[in-house]
Amino acid sequence: MNGDTVIEISNVWKIFGANSDAALSAVRDEGLSKAEVLDRWNAVVGVADVSLSVNRGEIFCIMGLSGSGKSTLVRHFNRLLEPTDGKILIEGTDVVGLAPADLQSFRNRKIGMVFQNFALMPHRSVLDNVAMPLEIRGVPKNERMRQAASFLDIVELSAWGAKYAHELSGGMQQRVGLARALAANPDVLLMDEPFSALDPLIRRQLQDEFIRLSKILKKTTVFITHDLDEAVRIGDRIAIMRDGRVVQMGTAEDIVMHPADDYVADFVAGISRLKVVRAHAVMRPISEYETDHGPVPEGAPRVDEGETLSTLINMAIDTGDAILVEDQGTLVGVITRADILRTVIEGTEVS
């Protein structure tokens, strides 16, 4: 684990059932499918040989269809589920090796979690619910209430602090769950579809607020979602799961431009490339451009290599045929209208 890596999991397996160890051996020795494991061993493969790392301050999205294993996987990070095999390190701590008391302390100090249906304590007010992690840590009452109130304000529920859970809608309860996780100031935030029950406007507002807070607080976040648009909007990197396995991992641009297989291609088929694809993925090398078109035009407009395809399209309407691409002021490539059109139509880099 290097200095920038906060979470590192290696070869993690989770097989549910009384014969999990035998089933795991059979999977490794014989390469059994998920269906074959169920048929022969009456065991269910939830997570299959997953390895990944999450960097400090990164929002790492894990997504897939229902039953893909994404929620099962995230529950291994804080050992709400015990892995059948594999290694889990969080900031160098071997989570699998922690004794129960040490694990509880580790969760309280290091990890916050927001579930899809966050269970609030019914006998506590909203403000007391948010303040509960700080109470566990022994923070004085006035200070923990002040902090809890500030996070309720962030999720636009400051007027509801004295209410109880049954007086809130499902979406409001999810926002209280988010406020409680943030108030604990954990190093790692695990979020299992936290915005899924919200209406589109509030969902987008909370996404914006979460992105803003993540930049300020620099939380290392694992974000579970079934919504590709949400993953593209929020995630620095995305892992797509199927049948308990990670089938592709990378930036949204990597996955949209270069799907690993037909499953991923179908998964990303509906996503707009306009805000995902960047100039560096569309451009061609200067030498290649000059071979086909002659010298690079001196007066052509210039863009940073991270500029979006949407901006490039608008520029191409108003400019000549060439757009120059820079990396920190250095000319690195050229984009023509044909390159842009080909990317829009095919969704692949120019070859």
Helices and strands as residue ranges (DSSP letters): E 5-16, H 20-30, H 34-41, E 44-55, E 59-63, H 70-77, E 85-90, E 93-94, G 95-97, H 100-110, E 111-114, H 126-136, H 141-154, G 158-160, G 165-167, H 170-183, E 188-192, H 200-217, E 220-225, H 228-234, E 237-242, E 245-250, H 252-257, H 262-268, H 279-282, H 286-293, E 302-304, H 309-318, E 322-327, E 330-336, H 337-346
